[in-house]
Every structure is written in structure tokens, then in C-alpha cells.
């Protein structure tokens, strides 16, 4: 898992979503999720 340049959580290059929309953060551009 990682954070895209647009601060969206991704798995295998696909954005992670909930029923309310994309999972995002305010910082950590390009970071990893462990």
C-alpha cells in the first residue's frame, strides 16, 4: 500500500475507496502504508 502524489491511499496502483469516496490524507505524499 502507498500514498499517491495526490495524497490518495492506493493498493496495486488503484485508489482505495469507501462508500463516501477516496481514502485520503493531508500529508505524506508518496509515502508507504504499513
GROMACS elastic network, one bead per residue, 0.5 to 0.9 nm:
[ bonds ]
;  ai    aj funct       b0    kb
    1     9     6  0.71854   500
    1    10     6  0.56365   500
    1    12     6  0.71179   500
    1    13     6  0.86038   500
    1    32     6  0.61109   500
    1    33     6  0.51651   500
    1    34     6  0.69578   500
    2     8     6  0.83180   500
    2     9     6  0.58788   500
    2    10     6  0.53332   500
    2    11     6  0.66541   500
    2    12     6  0.86702   500
    2    13     6  0.85279   500
    2    29     6  0.89874   500
    2    30     6  0.67690   500
    2    31     6  0.57483   500
    2    33     6  0.51156   500
    2    34     6  0.82998   500
    3     6     6  0.77751   500
    3     7     6  0.54649   500
    3     8     6  0.54097   500
    3    10     6  0.59303   500
    3    11     6  0.88965   500
    3    24     6  0.81538   500
    3    25     6  0.82710   500
    3    28     6  0.68718   500
    3    29     6  0.58613   500
    3    31     6  0.51275   500
    3    32     6  0.59843   500
    3    33     6  0.70969   500
    4     7     6  0.50783   500
    4     8     6  0.52103   500
    4     9     6  0.63944   500
    4    10     6  0.67015   500
    4    13     6  0.85969   500
    4    15     6  0.84975   500
    4    28     6  0.87174   500
    4    29     6  0.59562   500
    4    30     6  0.50774   500
    4    31     6  0.75005   500
    5     8     6  0.74517   500
    5    28     6  0.85980   500
    5    30     6  0.52749   500
    5    31     6  0.86909   500
    6    24     6  0.83759   500
    6    25     6  0.89688   500
    6    29     6  0.66445   500
    6    30     6  0.83156   500
    7    23     6  0.85916   500
    7    24     6  0.55302   500
    7    25     6  0.54494   500
    7    26     6  0.65495   500
    7    27     6  0.66446   500
    7    28     6  0.68126   500
    7    29     6  0.51851   500
    7    30     6  0.73761   500
    7    31     6  0.87507   500
    8    15     6  0.64700   500
    8    16     6  0.74820   500
    8    22     6  0.67177   500
    8    23     6  0.58321   500
    8    25     6  0.66445   500
    8    29     6  0.83222   500
    9    14     6  0.84057   500
    9    15     6  0.59114   500
    9    16     6  0.56190   500
    9    17     6  0.84743   500
    9    22     6  0.76477   500
    9    23     6  0.55888   500
    9    24     6  0.58483   500
    9    25     6  0.78088   500
    9    32     6  0.89910   500
    9    33     6  0.80866   500
   10    13     6  0.57338   500
   10    14     6  0.51952   500
   10    16     6  0.53495   500
   10    23     6  0.84930   500
   10    33     6  0.89309   500
   11    14     6  0.53551   500
   11    15     6  0.66046   500
   11    16     6  0.67790   500
   12    15     6  0.84870   500
   15    22     6  0.68121   500
   15    23     6  0.77354   500
   16    21     6  0.85146   500
   16    22     6  0.59097   500
   16    23     6  0.58238   500
   16    24     6  0.87098   500
   17    20     6  0.75868   500
   17    21     6  0.53394   500
   17    23     6  0.57326   500
   18    21     6  0.51985   500
   18    22     6  0.62889   500
   18    23     6  0.70132   500
   19    22     6  0.85109   500
   20    23     6  0.87851   500
   25    28     6  0.73067   500
   25    29     6  0.84716   500
   26    29     6  0.83199   500
   27    31     6  0.89224   500
   28    31     6  0.51870   500
   28    32     6  0.82300   500
   29    32     6  0.89827   500
